Amino acid sequence: MFSKILIANRGEIACRVAETARKLGIKTVAVYSEADAHAKHVAACDEAVLIGPAPAKESYLLGDKIIAVALATGAQAIHPGYGFLSENAGFAEACAKAGLVFIGPPASAIHAMGSKSAAKALMEKANVPLVPGYHGDNQEADFLQKEADRISYPVLLKASAGGGGKGMRIVEKSEDFKAALASCKREAINSFGDDKVLVERYLTRPRHIEIQVFADSRGECVYLFERDCSVQRRHQKVLEEAPAPGMSEERRRAMGDAAVAAAKAVGYVGAGTVEFIADYSNGEDGSFYFMEMNTRLQVEHPVTEMITGLDLVEWQLRVAAGENLPLRQEQLQLNGHAIEARIYAENPEKGFLPAIGTLRYLHTPPAVHFRVDSHVQTPAAVRIDSGVREGDAISPFYDPMIAKLIVWGKDRDAALANMAAALAQYRIVGLATNIGFLQRLVAGQAFSTADLDTGLIERNHDALFPTLQPASTATLALATSLLLAQEAGDAGDARDPWAQTSGWRMNGSLLRVLRFADEAGDAGEYRIGVEYRGDQTWILHRDGAQHGLCFERQGDTDLRVTLDDNIVAGNVVRDGDIFHVFHQGRHAVLTWDDPLAHAGHVESEGGRLTAPMPGKIVAVLVEKGHGVTKGAPLLIMEAMKMEHTIAAPADGVIDELLYAVGDQVTEGAQLLAFTPG
């Protein structure tokens, strides 16, 4: 076994590899870009070396530099993770020339499977089922159109060197073929430097089912069952599960045998995934066809680990070190059901556009780390693979994945319940995420009943992207309660009546108006009245209705609110004037219209500047007749135990000062007369 390896990757997969290496007593070397100097994967390894600026082509894709670091640090092998250099045959060859073990398949296998058309020719010889189509070298437009006409429409044009959904076009009829072909070739040459395409029959309701294979250097190869990865957006996976729903033992064995045949056809060694497309359209029975082979560990490998009790990274390390496969095919057992959800920094409502920003608050469901005993682990109900921590940034340079959330259950229903509960506990503040979308997806009828195909999201668009609903009274009560609790906590000496912020009045009550807004359009603007009644009890007024309100704060973000006779538990995270309310699995974002926040920017109307809240004048910074410029400080008032500067809203002249230092002023009182211009 190796004593030291270099991990040529970043993020969650680098952390994942480091975890298994540590368990096996293997030292690890991390490489990092300038953007990742304080990243989690750097801290997870025994040593780390800077390799370049933030862009991947100037750091993580510099194979020669990474090999030099491995040699300089005494590493014996390089684990490429996935992405970056993991399927780069030239890098695998360079590792071998440098005397380093590439923890992956031979370069020849990567070459063989790197071209979709060449791979399909190999698979045809190995009797692996193929989708009807043309995978040859003739790329003349007229010829390809005749092949498409022969196959029958719809057809799928696919870049031979492609991946990730790039260079793919669906063509519905013959007259649209040439325009789609030209577009596909342009995208292929820009993305992969190769405009060769293949043409296949397009299955209208396909399922994407893949088989995990593992081979050692002695020619032994096994399959570790299947994963269903049908739920996709823009040809990229969103949810993965194992085993595939509705898979019969006969079909599982047939697909497994075909995957092993595919791996043996290219002399495969290590972890790989053979991807199939299964036809369930128009009454088809699930006949399957080879799509491609990924010559690396897959992003979704944890669901296979959860149902087999195996550590696939450990298997990679052992096989790369020359050991036999730890288990034979007949020793492999399938146990329970696992689902993986990819949590991304992205905005599903805006076409899944990636989001960047800082994880200002991060709360995850409790996770149980797997325990290994003689190659077999006890499955955990919840597992989180992540490469970020609270306070880390999601940058524009790399994939916006925040984490992989993986759950296990004794059957699919139990796994679904565990996933729903875990997503409800996943709370992130600081950037947009797809957590709410994932909750709707998992709970939706199509996924929960396993009505799966690669068009599931598009088919169920209206259910998955519902109209935003106005905030509930419970949500508004939670936000209001945190605001009141924070103000009470900032009140200073509890014995000083002038320091109190409760709203107590000797001969009456104070009705304070709070204004919140959210993303729900015109209905998303709320005026909430809060009336103090004594002993930390309040009356909350909304839309003419009154509700008794009291609350108990349980930590920084946890609240227990009594609203009339109902107890409401939730979490509220305040980020400036934005209140993130997590309640009953939903995440509402409310912006508080703080009147004091506008104090320094209030526009003069008729030459008047007014007090945004009751308070005391503590400084007057100008005199009558003074000319001032826009933004110049005019006076300072104290309210809610904080000082706020009133600034000039425009260039102008001070006509009259109406209050002096020490004067108390009421909300809305005119503070001075001001002439703009």
Secondary structure, DSSP 8 states (H G I E B T S, - for coil): --SEEEE---HHHHHHHHHHHHHTT-EEEEEEEGGGTT-HHHHHSSEEEEEE-SSGGGTTT-HHHHHHHHHHHT-SEEE--SSTTTT-HHHHHHHHHTT-EESSS-HHHHHHHHSHHHHHHHHHHTT--B-SEE-SS---HHHHHHHHHHH-SSEEEEETT--TTTTEEEE-SGGGHHHHHHHHHHHHHHHHS---EEEEE--SSEEEEEEEEEE-TTS-EEEEEEEE---EETTEESEEEES-TT--HHHHHHHHHHHHHHHHHTT--EEEEEEEEEE-GGG---EEEEEEEE-S--TTHHHHHHHHT--HHHHHHHHHTT---SS-GGG----SEEEEEEEESEEGGGTTEE--EE--EEE-------EEETTEEE--SEEEEES--TT-EE-TTS--EEEEEEEEESSHHHHHHHHHHHHHH-EEESS--SHHHHHHHHHSHHHHTT---TTHHHHTHHHHS-------HHHHHHHHHHHHHHHHHTS--TT-GGG--S-B-SSSB-EEEEEEE-SSGGGGEEEEEEEEEETTEEEEEETTEEEEEEEEE-SSSEEEEEETTEEEEEEEEEETTEEEEEETTEEEEEEE--GGGGGGG---BTTEEE-SSSEEEEEE---TT-EE-TT-EEEEEEETTEEEEEE-SSSEEEEEE---TT-EE-TT-EEEEEEE-
